[in-house]
Amino acid sequence: MACDILAAMLPNPAPDDPADPTLRQRAEDLHERALLGGAFYLLSWLLVAGFGGAWRHHPGTSIALSGVFLALWAARLAIRDWQRRHPDRSAQSMRRQWTVLLLTAGLWGVLSGWALLDPALDGARTLTFIATVSLSMAFAQIFSVNPRLALAGTLMVFLPMFGVVLVESREPGVALVMVLNLVYLVAVIGRSHREYEGKLALDRELREQRDRFARQSRTDALTGLANRGHFQTCLEQQVEAARTGPAPLALLIADLDHFKSINDRFGHAAGDRCLRDVAFLLAECFPGDDVLVARLGGEEFGVLVVGDAAAGAALVAETFRARVGRLKVALGDGSDFGLTVSLGLAQFSPQAHADGDALYAAAD
């Protein structure tokens, strides 16, 4: 029954979204925060057992509890290591970690209630109070990454001790302070969670800004294609790969004919429209992950084709040339004009091309 309740409290595992680095960050943060806590539960129990005489009055139980706390601590570390080996399983690793955390919290709650009720452990009564308050505060603050589960774990640690105080009614003032402490713990969870979400939002914004700058550094602003710098880097990399590997490599260079006269006759806005239309056609004719389409500058475009598609690059290039010949660029007055394009194609050969510049010269 207890296991069913615990499972119902935990979020259902779902396949990770590779495009969501925030999920992985949440998992990493949870596992890092869980590292030291297991040791403190074990040490707190050893202190309570030592000063309360549990080793003398309940040796078997004391040894068993020590072993369980040690195993739960080891489980935290093992789950952290498993997540590092399987970063694409962040949701599953968080579910496992929360299971261990809540089991540890529930075990301490039961233990503290027993220690306060057992006359044989009366010597550790104050120590049990201090340890329980400290552990509940730590759980509320450290694990506020998930406020619902943080509250559940905090209550598991705190409520058994609180229940003993209410039942015994020895010190009503202590019970009142504990109520105030519980209210404070709830407030701490809320505040810490808001701070954590704010940090995640800031990290996400910085990551998106970094990715945006990285894309801009590789992209031609007018056409959305790769720019010359990115193209040159990929060209050198693919030439080196083709020199030692079996995958063929082809390079296509495309130049719009008489582009200067287009700008002079129809204006630069019309020229920009030509470049965008041709870029769209070029990307449409050469799709796929093994193709890089780039604007090299002015009216010049380049296409790198790797693998099996390189053998058919000439046929695709001819299709592209024909489509450009049928293209009509509309003007604001309702008229239009046509375009033509000149193409150069070269297949990489280690004997003929010493580097990327040599292949580029051959295509150009």
N, C-alpha and C positions, 0 to 999 in steps of 0.2 A: 504494500500500500504506500509506504513512504517513498519507494523508488518511483512509483507511478506519479505521485504528486510532484516529485523533483523533476521528472522528465517533462511533465506538463508545463513547468515553470520556464524551462529552457527554450530558447528560440529554435525553430525547426531548421536543420541544416539545409542549405540550398547550394546548387553549383555556383562556384565563384565566377564573378564577372571579370575576365582578364583586363577589361578596360577600367576597372574600379580599383585604383591603388589605395583608396581610403580604407577599403575592407582589409587589405593586407596590413595596413598601418594599425588598424584597430586590433588585429590579432597580435601583431608584434608588441604593441603597447601592453596588452593584457598579459602576455606571457612574461614580459620583462618585470611587470609589477608583481607577478606571482612568485618570483624567484625566491625572495628572502622570507616571505611570510611563513612558509612551512617550517623553517628553522625556529621561528619565534614561538609557534604553537608547541613544538616539541620541547624547547627550553622552558617555556612557561609551565608545562606539565611536569617536567623534571623538578622544577623548584617547588611546585605545589606538593608533589609526591614526597620530595625530600623533607621539607619543613613540616608537612602534615603527618608524616609517619606512614604513608601509604605503602612504602616498601616493606614495612614491618607487619602491618595489619592486613594488607591485600597484595602480597608479592606477585601472584599470578596475574591479577588484573593490571597491576602497575606495569609489568613487563609487556603484556599484550597491548596496552594503550601506547606505550612507548614505541612498540613495533609498528602499530597502525599509523601514528603520527609521522614516523620515519618513512613509511611506505607512501603516505600521501605527499610528503615533501618530495620524494624521489619521483612520484608521478608528475608533479608540476614540472620538474626539470626534463623528464622524458617527453612530455607533450611539447614543451618549447623546442627541443631538439627535433622532434618529428615535424613540427611546422616549418622549421628551417630547411628540412630536406624535401618538404612538400609545400612550397609557398602557395601553390594553386589550391590548397585545401584549407584555406584560412577559416572558413565558416565551421568546418568540422573540428578543427583544432580548438576554436573558441568554445564550442559546445563541450568538448572533453575537459577543457580547463575549468570551465564554470562548474561542471559536475564535481570535479575534485575540490574546488574552492568551497562549494556549498556543503559537501560531505565533511570537510574539515571544520567548517563553522558549526554545523549541526553536532558533530562529535564534541567540540569544545563546550557547546551549550549544555549537552547532557552531562558531561564531565563536571562542569562547574556547579550544576544543580546538585549532583551527587556529593561533591566535595563539601558543599555548604550544609547538606542535610545529614551527612555521616558524622556522628560525634567523634569517631576515631580520627577524623581529619580536621578537628576543630583548630588545631594549631596553625593551619594554613588558611583560615577563614579570610583574614584581611588580605593576604597575598592573592587569594582567589578573586576577591573583589577587584583589586588593582589590575590583575592580569586580564580579567574579563572586560573591564572598562577600556583598557588600552587596546585589546584586540578588536573590540567592536568599533572603536574610533578609527583604528587603522583600516578595517574593512570598509567602513563608510567612505573614507577619504581616498584610499588607493584604488578601489574597484568601482568608483563612480562612473567609469566608462560606460556601464550599463546601469542606470539608476534603479530599475526595477529589481534586478538581481542583486545589486549592492544593498538595497533595502532588505531583501529577503535574507541575505547572509548576515547582515548586521543584527536583524531580529533573532536569527538562530543563535547567535553568540550571546545576545543580551537578555532575551526574554526569560530563559530558565532561571537565571540569577534573580531577575526582577520578580518572578513568580515566587521564589523562595522567600524573598524579603517581605512580600505582601502576605504570604501565608503565615509566616512566623510573627509578623507585626511587632518585632522587638524594637525596631527603631523607625517610627513613622517619618522622622525627618530624613532618614536615608532614603526611604521610598520616594519622598517628594523630590529630593535631589536627583534620583534616578529618572523620574518622569521628565524633569527639566533636561537631563542629559540625553534622554531619548529624543526629545523634541529637537535638541541641538544637533544630534546625529542626522536626523532627517534633513535639517537645513544644510548641513555640511554636504550631504549627498547631492542635493539640488545645486548648491553653489559650485561644487567641484565638477559636476557634470557640465554645467554651463561653461565653465572655464575650459574644460577639455574639448567641448564641441567648438568653442571659439578658436582654440589652437588648431583643431583639425581643419576648420574653415580657412584659417590663414595659410596653413600648409598646402591645402588644395588650391587656393588662389595663387600662391607662389609657384606651385608645380605647373598650373595651367599657363601662367605667364612665362615660365621658362620654356615650356613646350611651344608656346606661340612664337616666342622669339627664335627658337630653334627652327621652326617651320619657315618663318620669314627669312631667316638667313639662307635657306635652301631654295626659296621659291621666288619666281619672277612675279612681281606685283601685278603686271598688266594681264598676263595670260593665265596665271595660276600653275604654270608648268615649273619644273625644276629650273634653277638658274644656272649660269655658266660655271660658277664655282663648284656647285654640287655635282654638275655633270662631269667636270674635269676630274674631281676626286673619284667618282664612280668609274670613269673611263680607265684611270690608272689601275684601280683595284681589279677591274674585270680583265684587263690585259694581262696582269700578273697571274690571275686565276686561269685564264685561257692558255697561258704559256706552259703551265704544268699540268692542267686538267684536260679532260676529254671534251668538255662542253664547248661548242663553237661560239664565235662572237662576231656579230656584224655591226657596222656603224653606218648610219644613214645621215647625210647632211642635206637639208632642204633650204633653198633660197627663193624668196618671192622675187619675181622678175620686175624690173623697172619700178621698185618701190619708191624711190625718190620722186619720180614723176607723179606717182599717186598722191604723195604728200603735197607736192607743188600744185597739182590740179584741183584736188578735192579737199585738202586741208588735213591737218594732223589727226583730227578726230576720226576722219574716215580711215586714215592709215592705221590708227589704233584698232578700229573695228575690223579691218582686214586681218591684223595680227591675231586678234582674239578668235575670229572665225576659223582661220587656218590652224591655230593651236587646238581648237575643239576637234576639227576633222582629223588632225594628226593623232591626237590621243584616242579618238574613236577607232581609227584604223589600226593602231598599235596598242591594244589593251594588254593586261596581264601583269603578273608579278615579276616576270623575267624581262620586262621592258622598262626603259627609262626614257621619257620624252622630255626635252628641255628646250627652252629658248636660249640660244647662245649669244644673242645680242642683235639689236637692230632687227632686220628681216630674216635672220638666219636661225634655223632650228636644227636640233640633233636628236637622233634616236639610237639608243643602245639596245641591241636585241641579243639575248643570251640563250643558249640551249637549242632545242630542236627547232624553235621558231626562226632561228637565224637563217636556216637553209631556205625558207620561203620568204625572206625579207624583200627580195626583189619584186616578187609578185604583189605583195602588199603595198610596196612603194609605188608600183604602177597604178594600183587601185586608188591610192591617195592622190597621185598626180591627176588622174582622170576626174576625181571628185572636185578637186580644186578648180579644174578647168570648167566645170559646170556651175561653180559657185557664183552667185550674184550678190554683190555688196550693195545694200540699199542706202540711198542718200536721203537727206531731209526733205528735198523737193519732190520726192517720189521717183526719181530716176535711180539707176543702178549702174554698176560697171563690173566687169569680170576680171579674173586673175589668172596668171599662169605661174608655175613653179618649176625650178630646176633642181634636180636631185643628183646626188652622188652616193654611191654605195660601195663599201669595202668590207671584205671578209678578212678577219685577222689571221695572219700566218706568222708563226715565230721566226721563220726564215726571212720574211719580207719586212716585218715591222719590229723595230727595236723597242719601241715603247708606244704609249698612247698618242703622243704627238705624231709619230710616223703613221699610225693608223688614221688619225684625223686628216693628215695631209693627203693620204691616198684617197679618202672619201671626198675631200674638198676639191 
